[in-house]
Structure formats: C-alpha cells, structure tokens
Amino acid sequence: MFSLGESLLPLLLASALGAIVGLERELHGRPAGLRTHILLSLGAAMFGMMSHGLIAPNVDPTRIAAQVVTGIGFIGAGTILHLGGTVRGLTTAASIWTTAAIGLAVGLDRRFWVMASLATVLTFLTLALVHLLENRLKVKRRLRDIEIIAQEGKPVIEPVLNGLASLHVEVSSVRSLPALIPHARRYELSLEMPAQTSTMQVLGTLMQCEGILEVKWD
C-alpha cells in the first residue's frame, strides 16, 4: 500500500507535467486543453502506480500499462476531425498520447521522473517552437488561407479554381462548411502563391466570380 506522501507526490508531479503540455494546447484554443491533459496525465499515473503495486504470483504488472496505451488511442482518435478533405487534430492526438506516457512514467517508478520531466519540456517546446517555425516557413512559401462566403446553390468553386489557375495560384485544399449568413455557404481554401502574384490580384479575381458575397484573407 502507498502512504499519503508516497501517493501525493507522484500524482502532483504528473498533474503539473500534464498541465504544462495542456497549457500550450489551451492557448491555441484546442478542444483537448488544460483540464484534459491534466486528467490524462493524472489518470495514467494512477494506473502506473497501481501496476507497480501489483506484486503477486502469476500477476503481470505490465498489463495495466499496456491497456492504458490502448485506451489512450481511442481518446486521441476522438480529437481528430476529417472535414472537407482536410484532417485536423493530429497534433492534439499526439500530445494526448505523449502526455499519457509521461503520466504513466511518473506513476510506474521514481527512476522515470527525470525522463518524464525531460519529455514534458521537449513536448512543450515541440508544440510551441515548431509551431512558430511552421508559421515562418508558411510565410516564406507564400502560403495563404482564404475564406469565401457565397450564395448557396451557386456553382462557385469551379470559377474560383479557374480564376486562381489563371494567376498560377495552386490550391492545396478546399473545405465546404455552413455559413452564419442565411442561404449562404462558406468555403475555406489554402493557397500557395507565386512571387509575381499579389494579394490584390487574387482578391480582385475572386470577387469577379458570380455568387461570391465576401472574401476574407488570412
């Protein structure tokens, strides 16, 4: 049996490490944020401590840890969305999986605490700093996201794609979503623009397409 002190310290550490990862997700407005990552790390630590405490003949203490890894996969899958040909939530699913591993490491043995702490720091830096690097690369490659509000029922996508093609703008993804405006449809496009094409050229071409009510530029 674990005493109060023996139980409290690893659970607090697991919660703190999970909070560090969850904070970054919370700041970016992800559904699985601070509370989710704290609870995941805390729960995984509890399973790890119970697994570590099961010392008996014909008992395999690693079975609980194995089931935790399997169960976390279902939670991570719930954060992944497939909308309009694009997939979102993969990074959050990966952070959930990593946070569970961190909590499990804390709960299993004190010898893993340093490794869990280092993994937390690396996870946070990966989520925060690599995100900034991706944004810089996106600007350098002239990647842009636009949002188009169009009349519902109007065939606007084909004219839009043809107009962008005339400017040598490549469209990497198109998402069709409901709009807040009645009888309207919202489209989100990811573009890769050549150096010689300006923003005003793209906006001018799009606004000439019949049925388009509004164009928003990221």
PyMOL CGO cylinders between C-alpha atoms (Angstrom):
from pymol import cmd
from pymol.cgo import CYLINDER

trace = [
    CYLINDER, 0.00, 0.00, 0.00, 1.11, 3.54, -0.76, 0.3, 1, 1, 1, 1, 1, 1,
    CYLINDER, 1.11, 3.54, -0.76, 1.17, 6.06, 2.08, 0.3, 1, 1, 1, 1, 1, 1,
    CYLINDER, 1.17, 6.06, 2.08, -0.34, 9.53, 1.70, 0.3, 1, 1, 1, 1, 1, 1,
    CYLINDER, -0.34, 9.53, 1.70, 3.05, 11.08, 0.94, 0.3, 1, 1, 1, 1, 1, 1,
    CYLINDER, 3.05, 11.08, 0.94, 4.01, 8.32, -1.46, 0.3, 1, 1, 1, 1, 1, 1,
    CYLINDER, 4.01, 8.32, -1.46, 0.72, 8.79, -3.35, 0.3, 1, 1, 1, 1, 1, 1,
    CYLINDER, 0.72, 8.79, -3.35, 0.51, 12.58, -3.32, 0.3, 1, 1, 1, 1, 1, 1,
    CYLINDER, 0.51, 12.58, -3.32, 3.95, 13.44, -4.71, 0.3, 1, 1, 1, 1, 1, 1,
    CYLINDER, 3.95, 13.44, -4.71, 3.78, 11.45, -7.98, 0.3, 1, 1, 1, 1, 1, 1,
    CYLINDER, 3.78, 11.45, -7.98, 0.17, 12.47, -8.58, 0.3, 1, 1, 1, 1, 1, 1,
    CYLINDER, 0.17, 12.47, -8.58, 1.04, 16.14, -8.13, 0.3, 1, 1, 1, 1, 1, 1,
    CYLINDER, 1.04, 16.14, -8.13, 4.06, 15.79, -10.40, 0.3, 1, 1, 1, 1, 1, 1,
    CYLINDER, 4.06, 15.79, -10.40, 2.03, 14.03, -13.08, 0.3, 1, 1, 1, 1, 1, 1,
    CYLINDER, 2.03, 14.03, -13.08, -0.67, 16.72, -12.89, 0.3, 1, 1, 1, 1, 1, 1,
    CYLINDER, -0.67, 16.72, -12.89, 1.91, 19.51, -13.17, 0.3, 1, 1, 1, 1, 1, 1,
    CYLINDER, 1.91, 19.51, -13.17, 3.63, 17.92, -16.16, 0.3, 1, 1, 1, 1, 1, 1,
    CYLINDER, 3.63, 17.92, -16.16, 0.30, 17.33, -17.87, 0.3, 1, 1, 1, 1, 1, 1,
    CYLINDER, 0.30, 17.33, -17.87, -0.66, 20.95, -17.22, 0.3, 1, 1, 1, 1, 1, 1,
    CYLINDER, -0.66, 20.95, -17.22, 2.46, 22.19, -18.98, 0.3, 1, 1, 1, 1, 1, 1,
    CYLINDER, 2.46, 22.19, -18.98, 1.55, 20.32, -22.16, 0.3, 1, 1, 1, 1, 1, 1,
    CYLINDER, 1.55, 20.32, -22.16, -2.13, 21.20, -21.85, 0.3, 1, 1, 1, 1, 1, 1,
    CYLINDER, -2.13, 21.20, -21.85, -1.36, 24.89, -21.43, 0.3, 1, 1, 1, 1, 1, 1,
    CYLINDER, -1.36, 24.89, -21.43, 0.08, 25.13, -24.92, 0.3, 1, 1, 1, 1, 1, 1,
    CYLINDER, 0.08, 25.13, -24.92, -2.97, 23.40, -26.39, 0.3, 1, 1, 1, 1, 1, 1,
    CYLINDER, -2.97, 23.40, -26.39, -5.28, 25.66, -24.35, 0.3, 1, 1, 1, 1, 1, 1,
    CYLINDER, -5.28, 25.66, -24.35, -3.55, 28.80, -25.64, 0.3, 1, 1, 1, 1, 1, 1,
    CYLINDER, -3.55, 28.80, -25.64, -4.21, 27.67, -29.20, 0.3, 1, 1, 1, 1, 1, 1,
    CYLINDER, -4.21, 27.67, -29.20, -7.88, 27.04, -28.50, 0.3, 1, 1, 1, 1, 1, 1,
    CYLINDER, -7.88, 27.04, -28.50, -7.84, 23.28, -28.92, 0.3, 1, 1, 1, 1, 1, 1,
    CYLINDER, -7.84, 23.28, -28.92, -10.78, 21.25, -27.52, 0.3, 1, 1, 1, 1, 1, 1,
    CYLINDER, -10.78, 21.25, -27.52, -8.41, 18.98, -25.58, 0.3, 1, 1, 1, 1, 1, 1,
    CYLINDER, -8.41, 18.98, -25.58, -6.74, 21.65, -23.47, 0.3, 1, 1, 1, 1, 1, 1,
    CYLINDER, -6.74, 21.65, -23.47, -5.50, 22.20, -19.94, 0.3, 1, 1, 1, 1, 1, 1,
    CYLINDER, -5.50, 22.20, -19.94, -8.01, 20.12, -17.97, 0.3, 1, 1, 1, 1, 1, 1,
    CYLINDER, -8.01, 20.12, -17.97, -7.95, 17.23, -20.43, 0.3, 1, 1, 1, 1, 1, 1,
    CYLINDER, -7.95, 17.23, -20.43, -4.17, 16.88, -20.34, 0.3, 1, 1, 1, 1, 1, 1,
    CYLINDER, -4.17, 16.88, -20.34, -4.03, 17.19, -16.53, 0.3, 1, 1, 1, 1, 1, 1,
    CYLINDER, -4.03, 17.19, -16.53, -6.62, 14.46, -16.09, 0.3, 1, 1, 1, 1, 1, 1,
    CYLINDER, -6.62, 14.46, -16.09, -4.94, 12.24, -18.68, 0.3, 1, 1, 1, 1, 1, 1,
    CYLINDER, -4.94, 12.24, -18.68, -1.54, 12.51, -17.02, 0.3, 1, 1, 1, 1, 1, 1,
    CYLINDER, -1.54, 12.51, -17.02, -3.06, 12.08, -13.55, 0.3, 1, 1, 1, 1, 1, 1,
    CYLINDER, -3.06, 12.08, -13.55, -5.09, 9.03, -14.57, 0.3, 1, 1, 1, 1, 1, 1,
    CYLINDER, -5.09, 9.03, -14.57, -2.15, 7.43, -16.35, 0.3, 1, 1, 1, 1, 1, 1,
    CYLINDER, -2.15, 7.43, -16.35, -0.01, 8.00, -13.24, 0.3, 1, 1, 1, 1, 1, 1,
    CYLINDER, -0.01, 8.00, -13.24, -2.61, 6.27, -11.10, 0.3, 1, 1, 1, 1, 1, 1,
    CYLINDER, -2.61, 6.27, -11.10, -2.66, 3.28, -13.43, 0.3, 1, 1, 1, 1, 1, 1,
    CYLINDER, -2.66, 3.28, -13.43, 1.12, 3.19, -13.36, 0.3, 1, 1, 1, 1, 1, 1,
    CYLINDER, 1.12, 3.19, -13.36, 1.21, 3.27, -9.56, 0.3, 1, 1, 1, 1, 1, 1,
    CYLINDER, 1.21, 3.27, -9.56, -1.39, 0.50, -9.33, 0.3, 1, 1, 1, 1, 1, 1,
    CYLINDER, -1.39, 0.50, -9.33, 0.54, -1.54, -11.88, 0.3, 1, 1, 1, 1, 1, 1,
    CYLINDER, 0.54, -1.54, -11.88, 3.74, -1.02, -9.87, 0.3, 1, 1, 1, 1, 1, 1,
    CYLINDER, 3.74, -1.02, -9.87, 1.97, -2.06, -6.68, 0.3, 1, 1, 1, 1, 1, 1,
    CYLINDER, 1.97, -2.06, -6.68, 0.65, -5.35, -8.04, 0.3, 1, 1, 1, 1, 1, 1,
    CYLINDER, 0.65, -5.35, -8.04, 3.32, -7.75, -6.86, 0.3, 1, 1, 1, 1, 1, 1,
    CYLINDER, 3.32, -7.75, -6.86, 1.90, -11.25, -6.63, 0.3, 1, 1, 1, 1, 1, 1,
    CYLINDER, 1.90, -11.25, -6.63, 2.49, -14.69, -8.16, 0.3, 1, 1, 1, 1, 1, 1,
    CYLINDER, 2.49, -14.69, -8.16, 1.12, -15.11, -11.69, 0.3, 1, 1, 1, 1, 1, 1,
    CYLINDER, 1.12, -15.11, -11.69, 0.41, -11.36, -11.98, 0.3, 1, 1, 1, 1, 1, 1,
    CYLINDER, 0.41, -11.36, -11.98, 1.88, -9.38, -14.83, 0.3, 1, 1, 1, 1, 1, 1,
    CYLINDER, 1.88, -9.38, -14.83, 2.10, -5.71, -13.71, 0.3, 1, 1, 1, 1, 1, 1,
    CYLINDER, 2.10, -5.71, -13.71, 2.70, -4.52, -17.27, 0.3, 1, 1, 1, 1, 1, 1,
    CYLINDER, 2.70, -4.52, -17.27, -0.81, -5.49, -18.39, 0.3, 1, 1, 1, 1, 1, 1,
    CYLINDER, -0.81, -5.49, -18.39, -2.37, -2.35, -16.90, 0.3, 1, 1, 1, 1, 1, 1,
    CYLINDER, -2.37, -2.35, -16.90, 0.19, -0.13, -18.63, 0.3, 1, 1, 1, 1, 1, 1,
    CYLINDER, 0.19, -0.13, -18.63, -0.49, -1.89, -21.93, 0.3, 1, 1, 1, 1, 1, 1,
    CYLINDER, -0.49, -1.89, -21.93, -4.23, -1.28, -21.57, 0.3, 1, 1, 1, 1, 1, 1,
    CYLINDER, -4.23, -1.28, -21.57, -3.59, 2.40, -20.84, 0.3, 1, 1, 1, 1, 1, 1,
    CYLINDER, -3.59, 2.40, -20.84, -1.68, 2.76, -24.10, 0.3, 1, 1, 1, 1, 1, 1,
    CYLINDER, -1.68, 2.76, -24.10, -4.55, 1.11, -25.98, 0.3, 1, 1, 1, 1, 1, 1,
    CYLINDER, -4.55, 1.11, -25.98, -7.23, 3.20, -24.28, 0.3, 1, 1, 1, 1, 1, 1,
    CYLINDER, -7.23, 3.20, -24.28, -5.45, 6.47, -24.93, 0.3, 1, 1, 1, 1, 1, 1,
    CYLINDER, -5.45, 6.47, -24.93, -5.59, 5.69, -28.64, 0.3, 1, 1, 1, 1, 1, 1,
    CYLINDER, -5.59, 5.69, -28.64, -9.38, 5.92, -28.55, 0.3, 1, 1, 1, 1, 1, 1,
    CYLINDER, -9.38, 5.92, -28.55, -9.28, 9.30, -26.80, 0.3, 1, 1, 1, 1, 1, 1,
    CYLINDER, -9.28, 9.30, -26.80, -6.77, 10.62, -29.30, 0.3, 1, 1, 1, 1, 1, 1,
    CYLINDER, -6.77, 10.62, -29.30, -8.89, 9.40, -32.19, 0.3, 1, 1, 1, 1, 1, 1,
    CYLINDER, -8.89, 9.40, -32.19, -11.78, 11.44, -30.81, 0.3, 1, 1, 1, 1, 1, 1,
    CYLINDER, -11.78, 11.44, -30.81, -9.80, 14.66, -31.31, 0.3, 1, 1, 1, 1, 1, 1,
    CYLINDER, -9.80, 14.66, -31.31, -9.13, 14.00, -35.00, 0.3, 1, 1, 1, 1, 1, 1,
    CYLINDER, -9.13, 14.00, -35.00, -11.60, 15.54, -37.43, 0.3, 1, 1, 1, 1, 1, 1,
    CYLINDER, -11.60, 15.54, -37.43, -11.91, 14.91, -41.15, 0.3, 1, 1, 1, 1, 1, 1,
    CYLINDER, -11.91, 14.91, -41.15, -13.63, 17.89, -42.74, 0.3, 1, 1, 1, 1, 1, 1,
    CYLINDER, -13.63, 17.89, -42.74, -13.78, 18.83, -46.39, 0.3, 1, 1, 1, 1, 1, 1,
    CYLINDER, -13.78, 18.83, -46.39, -10.77, 16.80, -47.40, 0.3, 1, 1, 1, 1, 1, 1,
    CYLINDER, -10.77, 16.80, -47.40, -8.54, 18.07, -44.59, 0.3, 1, 1, 1, 1, 1, 1,
    CYLINDER, -8.54, 18.07, -44.59, -7.56, 16.36, -41.36, 0.3, 1, 1, 1, 1, 1, 1,
    CYLINDER, -7.56, 16.36, -41.36, -7.29, 18.32, -38.13, 0.3, 1, 1, 1, 1, 1, 1,
    CYLINDER, -7.29, 18.32, -38.13, -6.42, 17.31, -34.60, 0.3, 1, 1, 1, 1, 1, 1,
    CYLINDER, -6.42, 17.31, -34.60, -3.46, 15.04, -35.29, 0.3, 1, 1, 1, 1, 1, 1,
    CYLINDER, -3.46, 15.04, -35.29, -1.11, 17.19, -33.20, 0.3, 1, 1, 1, 1, 1, 1,
    CYLINDER, -1.11, 17.19, -33.20, -3.52, 17.24, -30.26, 0.3, 1, 1, 1, 1, 1, 1,
    CYLINDER, -3.52, 17.24, -30.26, -3.96, 13.47, -30.52, 0.3, 1, 1, 1, 1, 1, 1,
    CYLINDER, -3.96, 13.47, -30.52, -0.18, 13.07, -30.44, 0.3, 1, 1, 1, 1, 1, 1,
    CYLINDER, -0.18, 13.07, -30.44, 0.09, 15.37, -27.41, 0.3, 1, 1, 1, 1, 1, 1,
    CYLINDER, 0.09, 15.37, -27.41, -2.56, 13.31, -25.62, 0.3, 1, 1, 1, 1, 1, 1,
    CYLINDER, -2.56, 13.31, -25.62, -0.66, 10.11, -26.34, 0.3, 1, 1, 1, 1, 1, 1,
    CYLINDER, -0.66, 10.11, -26.34, 2.62, 11.64, -25.14, 0.3, 1, 1, 1, 1, 1, 1,
    CYLINDER, 2.62, 11.64, -25.14, 1.02, 13.10, -22.00, 0.3, 1, 1, 1, 1, 1, 1,
    CYLINDER, 1.02, 13.10, -22.00, -0.34, 9.68, -21.08, 0.3, 1, 1, 1, 1, 1, 1,
    CYLINDER, -0.34, 9.68, -21.08, 3.17, 8.25, -21.48, 0.3, 1, 1, 1, 1, 1, 1,
    CYLINDER, 3.17, 8.25, -21.48, 4.52, 10.99, -19.21, 0.3, 1, 1, 1, 1, 1, 1,
    CYLINDER, 4.52, 10.99, -19.21, 1.95, 10.30, -16.51, 0.3, 1, 1, 1, 1, 1, 1,
    CYLINDER, 1.95, 10.30, -16.51, 2.50, 6.56, -16.78, 0.3, 1, 1, 1, 1, 1, 1,
    CYLINDER, 2.50, 6.56, -16.78, 6.26, 7.02, -16.38, 0.3, 1, 1, 1, 1, 1, 1,
    CYLINDER, 6.26, 7.02, -16.38, 5.73, 9.10, -13.23, 0.3, 1, 1, 1, 1, 1, 1,
    CYLINDER, 5.73, 9.10, -13.23, 3.40, 6.51, -11.76, 0.3, 1, 1, 1, 1, 1, 1,
    CYLINDER, 3.40, 6.51, -11.76, 5.49, 3.46, -12.53, 0.3, 1, 1, 1, 1, 1, 1,
    CYLINDER, 5.49, 3.46, -12.53, 8.75, 4.32, -10.80, 0.3, 1, 1, 1, 1, 1, 1,
    CYLINDER, 8.75, 4.32, -10.80, 10.65, 7.29, -9.36, 0.3, 1, 1, 1, 1, 1, 1,
    CYLINDER, 10.65, 7.29, -9.36, 13.56, 6.35, -11.62, 0.3, 1, 1, 1, 1, 1, 1,
    CYLINDER, 13.56, 6.35, -11.62, 11.49, 7.59, -14.58, 0.3, 1, 1, 1, 1, 1, 1,
    CYLINDER, 11.49, 7.59, -14.58, 10.72, 11.03, -13.15, 0.3, 1, 1, 1, 1, 1, 1,
    CYLINDER, 10.72, 11.03, -13.15, 13.68, 12.75, -14.77, 0.3, 1, 1, 1, 1, 1, 1,
    CYLINDER, 13.68, 12.75, -14.77, 12.82, 11.19, -18.10, 0.3, 1, 1, 1, 1, 1, 1,
    CYLINDER, 12.82, 11.19, -18.10, 9.18, 12.26, -17.72, 0.3, 1, 1, 1, 1, 1, 1,
    CYLINDER, 9.18, 12.26, -17.72, 10.24, 15.83, -16.91, 0.3, 1, 1, 1, 1, 1, 1,
    CYLINDER, 10.24, 15.83, -16.91, 12.56, 15.98, -19.92, 0.3, 1, 1, 1, 1, 1, 1,
    CYLINDER, 12.56, 15.98, -19.92, 9.82, 14.56, -22.12, 0.3, 1, 1, 1, 1, 1, 1,
    CYLINDER, 9.82, 14.56, -22.12, 7.46, 17.27, -20.88, 0.3, 1, 1, 1, 1, 1, 1,
    CYLINDER, 7.46, 17.27, -20.88, 9.92, 20.03, -21.73, 0.3, 1, 1, 1, 1, 1, 1,
    CYLINDER, 9.92, 20.03, -21.73, 10.59, 18.57, -25.17, 0.3, 1, 1, 1, 1, 1, 1,
    CYLINDER, 10.59, 18.57, -25.17, 6.88, 18.14, -25.84, 0.3, 1, 1, 1, 1, 1, 1,
    CYLINDER, 6.88, 18.14, -25.84, 6.13, 21.73, -24.86, 0.3, 1, 1, 1, 1, 1, 1,
    CYLINDER, 6.13, 21.73, -24.86, 8.98, 23.07, -26.97, 0.3, 1, 1, 1, 1, 1, 1,
    CYLINDER, 8.98, 23.07, -26.97, 7.87, 20.94, -29.92, 0.3, 1, 1, 1, 1, 1, 1,
    CYLINDER, 7.87, 20.94, -29.92, 4.32, 22.27, -29.73, 0.3, 1, 1, 1, 1, 1, 1,
    CYLINDER, 4.32, 22.27, -29.73, 5.31, 25.90, -29.14, 0.3, 1, 1, 1, 1, 1, 1,
    CYLINDER, 5.31, 25.90, -29.14, 8.52, 26.49, -31.07, 0.3, 1, 1, 1, 1, 1, 1,
    CYLINDER, 8.52, 26.49, -31.07, 7.89, 24.24, -34.05, 0.3, 1, 1, 1, 1, 1, 1,
    CYLINDER, 7.89, 24.24, -34.05, 4.54, 25.97, -34.45, 0.3, 1, 1, 1, 1, 1, 1,
    CYLINDER, 4.54, 25.97, -34.45, 6.38, 29.29, -34.81, 0.3, 1, 1, 1, 1, 1, 1,
    CYLINDER, 6.38, 29.29, -34.81, 8.82, 27.73, -37.27, 0.3, 1, 1, 1, 1, 1, 1,
    CYLINDER, 8.82, 27.73, -37.27, 5.96, 26.35, -39.34, 0.3, 1, 1, 1, 1, 1, 1,
    CYLINDER, 5.96, 26.35, -39.34, 4.39, 29.81, -39.48, 0.3, 1, 1, 1, 1, 1, 1,
    CYLINDER, 4.39, 29.81, -39.48, 7.66, 31.34, -40.69, 0.3, 1, 1, 1, 1, 1, 1,
    CYLINDER, 7.66, 31.34, -40.69, 8.03, 28.68, -43.37, 0.3, 1, 1, 1, 1, 1, 1,
    CYLINDER, 8.03, 28.68, -43.37, 4.44, 29.26, -44.37, 0.3, 1, 1, 1, 1, 1, 1,
    CYLINDER, 4.44, 29.26, -44.37, 5.10, 32.96, -44.93, 0.3, 1, 1, 1, 1, 1, 1,
    CYLINDER, 5.10, 32.96, -44.93, 8.30, 32.23, -46.84, 0.3, 1, 1, 1, 1, 1, 1,
    CYLINDER, 8.30, 32.23, -46.84, 6.48, 29.86, -49.19, 0.3, 1, 1, 1, 1, 1, 1,
    CYLINDER, 6.48, 29.86, -49.19, 3.66, 32.42, -49.51, 0.3, 1, 1, 1, 1, 1, 1,
    CYLINDER, 3.66, 32.42, -49.51, 1.03, 30.05, -48.19, 0.3, 1, 1, 1, 1, 1, 1,
    CYLINDER, 1.03, 30.05, -48.19, -2.27, 31.80, -47.54, 0.3, 1, 1, 1, 1, 1, 1,
    CYLINDER, -2.27, 31.80, -47.54, -5.67, 30.78, -46.23, 0.3, 1, 1, 1, 1, 1, 1,
    CYLINDER, -5.67, 30.78, -46.23, -8.78, 32.47, -47.55, 0.3, 1, 1, 1, 1, 1, 1,
    CYLINDER, -8.78, 32.47, -47.55, -12.44, 32.22, -46.63, 0.3, 1, 1, 1, 1, 1, 1,
    CYLINDER, -12.44, 32.22, -46.63, -15.16, 32.72, -49.23, 0.3, 1, 1, 1, 1, 1, 1,
    CYLINDER, -15.16, 32.72, -49.23, -18.83, 33.36, -48.45, 0.3, 1, 1, 1, 1, 1, 1,
    CYLINDER, -18.83, 33.36, -48.45, -21.00, 32.52, -51.45, 0.3, 1, 1, 1, 1, 1, 1,
    CYLINDER, -21.00, 32.52, -51.45, -24.67, 32.17, -52.25, 0.3, 1, 1, 1, 1, 1, 1,
    CYLINDER, -24.67, 32.17, -52.25, -25.91, 28.68, -51.52, 0.3, 1, 1, 1, 1, 1, 1,
    CYLINDER, -25.91, 28.68, -51.52, -26.59, 26.66, -54.64, 0.3, 1, 1, 1, 1, 1, 1,
    CYLINDER, -26.59, 26.66, -54.64, -24.32, 28.75, -56.86, 0.3, 1, 1, 1, 1, 1, 1,
    CYLINDER, -24.32, 28.75, -56.86, -21.53, 26.79, -58.62, 0.3, 1, 1, 1, 1, 1, 1,
    CYLINDER, -21.53, 26.79, -58.62, -18.71, 29.00, -57.36, 0.3, 1, 1, 1, 1, 1, 1,
    CYLINDER, -18.71, 29.00, -57.36, -15.86, 26.52, -56.81, 0.3, 1, 1, 1, 1, 1, 1,
    CYLINDER, -15.86, 26.52, -56.81, -15.15, 25.84, -60.49, 0.3, 1, 1, 1, 1, 1, 1,
    CYLINDER, -15.15, 25.84, -60.49, -14.96, 29.56, -61.44, 0.3, 1, 1, 1, 1, 1, 1,
    CYLINDER, -14.96, 29.56, -61.44, -12.81, 30.22, -58.36, 0.3, 1, 1, 1, 1, 1, 1,
    CYLINDER, -12.81, 30.22, -58.36, -10.38, 27.44, -59.23, 0.3, 1, 1, 1, 1, 1, 1,
    CYLINDER, -10.38, 27.44, -59.23, -10.21, 28.58, -62.84, 0.3, 1, 1, 1, 1, 1, 1,
    CYLINDER, -10.21, 28.58, -62.84, -9.57, 32.17, -61.78, 0.3, 1, 1, 1, 1, 1, 1,
    CYLINDER, -9.57, 32.17, -61.78, -6.80, 31.16, -59.39, 0.3, 1, 1, 1, 1, 1, 1,
    CYLINDER, -6.80, 31.16, -59.39, -5.26, 28.91, -62.04, 0.3, 1, 1, 1, 1, 1, 1,
    CYLINDER, -5.26, 28.91, -62.04, -5.07, 31.88, -64.42, 0.3, 1, 1, 1, 1, 1, 1,
    CYLINDER, -5.07, 31.88, -64.42, -2.90, 33.61, -61.78, 0.3, 1, 1, 1, 1, 1, 1,
    CYLINDER, -2.90, 33.61, -61.78, -0.79, 30.44, -61.35, 0.3, 1, 1, 1, 1, 1, 1,
    CYLINDER, -0.79, 30.44, -61.35, -2.01, 30.08, -57.76, 0.3, 1, 1, 1, 1, 1, 1,
    CYLINDER, -2.01, 30.08, -57.76, -2.06, 26.49, -56.51, 0.3, 1, 1, 1, 1, 1, 1,
    CYLINDER, -2.06, 26.49, -56.51, -4.93, 25.34, -54.29, 0.3, 1, 1, 1, 1, 1, 1,
    CYLINDER, -4.93, 25.34, -54.29, -3.83, 22.70, -51.77, 0.3, 1, 1, 1, 1, 1, 1,
    CYLINDER, -3.83, 22.70, -51.77, -7.18, 22.17, -50.05, 0.3, 1, 1, 1, 1, 1, 1,
    CYLINDER, -7.18, 22.17, -50.05, -10.83, 23.24, -50.22, 0.3, 1, 1, 1, 1, 1, 1,
    CYLINDER, -10.83, 23.24, -50.22, -13.30, 22.92, -47.35, 0.3, 1, 1, 1, 1, 1, 1,
    CYLINDER, -13.30, 22.92, -47.35, -17.06, 23.45, -47.66, 0.3, 1, 1, 1, 1, 1, 1,
    CYLINDER, -17.06, 23.45, -47.66, -18.75, 24.49, -44.42, 0.3, 1, 1, 1, 1, 1, 1,
    CYLINDER, -18.75, 24.49, -44.42, -22.05, 26.02, -43.27, 0.3, 1, 1, 1, 1, 1, 1,
    CYLINDER, -22.05, 26.02, -43.27, -22.15, 29.82, -43.06, 0.3, 1, 1, 1, 1, 1, 1,
    CYLINDER, -22.15, 29.82, -43.06, -23.73, 32.01, -40.42, 0.3, 1, 1, 1, 1, 1, 1,
    CYLINDER, -23.73, 32.01, -40.42, -25.46, 34.02, -43.15, 0.3, 1, 1, 1, 1, 1, 1,
    CYLINDER, -25.46, 34.02, -43.15, -28.80, 32.51, -44.30, 0.3, 1, 1, 1, 1, 1, 1,
    CYLINDER, -28.80, 32.51, -44.30, -28.81, 30.90, -47.74, 0.3, 1, 1, 1, 1, 1, 1,
    CYLINDER, -28.81, 30.90, -47.74, -25.01, 31.10, -47.92, 0.3, 1, 1, 1, 1, 1, 1,
    CYLINDER, -25.01, 31.10, -47.92, -22.12, 28.66, -47.93, 0.3, 1, 1, 1, 1, 1, 1,
    CYLINDER, -22.12, 28.66, -47.93, -18.61, 29.11, -46.54, 0.3, 1, 1, 1, 1, 1, 1,
    CYLINDER, -18.61, 29.11, -46.54, -15.51, 27.80, -48.30, 0.3, 1, 1, 1, 1, 1, 1,
    CYLINDER, -15.51, 27.80, -48.30, -12.00, 27.70, -46.84, 0.3, 1, 1, 1, 1, 1, 1,
    CYLINDER, -12.00, 27.70, -46.84, -9.12, 27.44, -49.31, 0.3, 1, 1, 1, 1, 1, 1,
    CYLINDER, -9.12, 27.44, -49.31, -5.40, 27.01, -48.72, 0.3, 1, 1, 1, 1, 1, 1,
    CYLINDER, -5.40, 27.01, -48.72, -3.33, 28.65, -51.44, 0.3, 1, 1, 1, 1, 1, 1,
    CYLINDER, -3.33, 28.65, -51.44, 0.29, 28.67, -52.49, 0.3, 1, 1, 1, 1, 1, 1,
    CYLINDER, 0.29, 28.67, -52.49, 1.01, 31.88, -54.38, 0.3, 1, 1, 1, 1, 1, 1,
    CYLINDER, 1.01, 31.88, -54.38, 3.83, 32.56, -56.81, 0.3, 1, 1, 1, 1, 1, 1,
    CYLINDER, 3.83, 32.56, -56.81, 6.08, 35.52, -56.11, 0.3, 1, 1, 1, 1, 1, 1,
    CYLINDER, 6.08, 35.52, -56.11, 4.74, 37.58, -59.00, 0.3, 1, 1, 1, 1, 1, 1,
    CYLINDER, 4.74, 37.58, -59.00, 1.11, 37.35, -57.86, 0.3, 1, 1, 1, 1, 1, 1,
    CYLINDER, 1.11, 37.35, -57.86, -0.13, 39.97, -55.40, 0.3, 1, 1, 1, 1, 1, 1,
    CYLINDER, -0.13, 39.97, -55.40, -2.87, 39.72, -52.82, 0.3, 1, 1, 1, 1, 1, 1,
    CYLINDER, -2.87, 39.72, -52.82, -4.98, 42.34, -54.61, 0.3, 1, 1, 1, 1, 1, 1,
    CYLINDER, -4.98, 42.34, -54.61, -4.83, 40.35, -57.85, 0.3, 1, 1, 1, 1, 1, 1,
    CYLINDER, -4.83, 40.35, -57.85, -6.21, 37.28, -56.11, 0.3, 1, 1, 1, 1, 1, 1,
    CYLINDER, -6.21, 37.28, -56.11, -8.94, 39.22, -54.30, 0.3, 1, 1, 1, 1, 1, 1,
    CYLINDER, -8.94, 39.22, -54.30, -9.93, 41.03, -57.48, 0.3, 1, 1, 1, 1, 1, 1,
    CYLINDER, -9.93, 41.03, -57.48, -10.19, 37.79, -59.43, 0.3, 1, 1, 1, 1, 1, 1,
    CYLINDER, -10.19, 37.79, -59.43, -12.28, 36.11, -56.75, 0.3, 1, 1, 1, 1, 1, 1,
    CYLINDER, -12.28, 36.11, -56.75, -14.72, 39.00, -56.36, 0.3, 1, 1, 1, 1, 1, 1,
    CYLINDER, -14.72, 39.00, -56.36, -15.43, 38.84, -60.10, 0.3, 1, 1, 1, 1, 1, 1,
    CYLINDER, -15.43, 38.84, -60.10, -16.83, 35.31, -59.72, 0.3, 1, 1, 1, 1, 1, 1,
    CYLINDER, -16.83, 35.31, -59.72, -20.63, 35.24, -59.74, 0.3, 1, 1, 1, 1, 1, 1,
    CYLINDER, -20.63, 35.24, -59.74, -22.28, 34.33, -56.45, 0.3, 1, 1, 1, 1, 1, 1,
    CYLINDER, -22.28, 34.33, -56.45, -19.43, 35.36, -54.13, 0.3, 1, 1, 1, 1, 1, 1,
    CYLINDER, -19.43, 35.36, -54.13, -20.60, 37.63, -51.33, 0.3, 1, 1, 1, 1, 1, 1,
    CYLINDER, -20.60, 37.63, -51.33, -17.43, 38.07, -49.29, 0.3, 1, 1, 1, 1, 1, 1,
    CYLINDER, -17.43, 38.07, -49.29, -13.74, 37.12, -49.31, 0.3, 1, 1, 1, 1, 1, 1,
    CYLINDER, -13.74, 37.12, -49.31, -11.69, 37.06, -46.11, 0.3, 1, 1, 1, 1, 1, 1,
    CYLINDER, -11.69, 37.06, -46.11, -7.92, 36.89, -46.24, 0.3, 1, 1, 1, 1, 1, 1,
    CYLINDER, -7.92, 36.89, -46.24, -5.73, 35.37, -43.52, 0.3, 1, 1, 1, 1, 1, 1,
]
cmd.load_cgo(trace, "trace")
